[in-house]
């Protein structure tokens, strides 16, 4: 219940506020890599050689709250600027939509960025007499207590892609990063118009 | 299902029983924040969506083995005063009480578990135990949580843990907190360094009613701030260790007060008793602070025939909503102050008071009764 402030756009390299947004179109899909001023200069990505496509700096007017580039959660319509304003997410899916920069935020807030505690097992057998009303029976595991993997959000392959993306960014392979990003987005469509 | 009147008439399990270090630790509470997939969080949902979730989840919650035959109420059916009574009993949060349509609370018969539906998160599962016993409070909510997770689709991410409306609750979604009574540390002016030290190790210190509230009645709440990156037992073990240290400091400070400043101590306790026993107007703040001194006196055997649980009950009953519930109507602040004094005078009739203890009796007893654990 602490006050939490969230910056919508963080540098993909160092977690500072991103001011440089590199945009690339792959397979007709637009992807962006966000960098802060320092990192963009350090990596030389402002030059055409650093990143395949030219679209480099966006003018300040493009970074206002009404920016059409703003990330929106597909599931609930929550926007990055709402998140920044109230410091809370709109729905569970928002954690996927606003994943960029989340690690940096969580590092300041918590002991770590990775959950190590309890996990839902869905293995606990449910005594028949406490069967809930009909409308929830569809989500209940009626099967014997065999370990059933909980539906992962995001699916494991996306998690793997994300790890690869992190690696690509840290190794400054921006073209790979952009490709990975678009791949992730194609698996988990999010509106980033 | 249990009626509201029945719920309130019966003191909760944690009010009656004593737990470890009950002289210093009033209660241990653990709450878990949980959400369902496919629904926006309550703060960003439409009334229709909240009601839909409530209608789906409430019957499931009511049928959990622990919650069966408990108390369950839709907030549209609850008056402002009744909701406030639940807040004063620590069964619901202030934030939850401020909501209405699409919200409900389910409390077990023993009042040791409460489940808020559509608070900041879809579920806030809370367990409360007397004394320092976070482990036991956690076991209770853990069990309920495990049952619930088999019946409803939780929003869980392998990396981020339980997904919560506010990122500060991510991971375990667990807040473990203890309510401490620290009059001696306050009287000996050692409280500020203690609070500072606790803050430095990542725990939060708050007043009686949580965030941003004053430490009335020398009551302090200490809780964890981090929920991600550590497992539940680790978090609990860390808090319990810190609290045991605070308890030791408080007990030492009490012994020292009794030994070195007995006259001052007896004077404070005597004045507290006299005002509580004979006053006709008592504000909430004054009553809480005086009852704190009386509780200290009882714990140090300086007040004759005074049971700690009587004072703890009074600490609840003198609060605004409890008074108004008792009067069965809304009361102005002036009326409340007068009724609070009436109640206190009546309740303290059975106590002998500090005067009945001849000073000579405790001259040699400075160290024998510092923990009061019988």
Interface residues (C-beta under 8 A of the other chain):
Chain A: X1 X2 X4 X6 X75 X76 X78 X82 X86 X87 X88 X89 X90 X91 X92 X95 X102 X105 X106 X109 X110 X111 X112 X113 X114 X115 X116 X117 X118 X119 X120 X121 X122 X124 X126 X127 X130 X132 X133 X135 X136 X139 X140 X141 X150 X151 X152 X153 X154 X156 X159
Chain B: X35 X37 X39 X40 X41 X43 X44 X56 X59 X60 X63 X64 X65 X120 X142 X145 X146 X147 X149 X150 X151 X152 X153 X154 X155 X156 X157 X158 X159 X160 X161 X162 X163 X164 X165 X166 X167 X168 X169 X170 X171 X172 X174 X202 X204 X210 X211 X225 X226 X227 X228 X229 X230 X231 X232
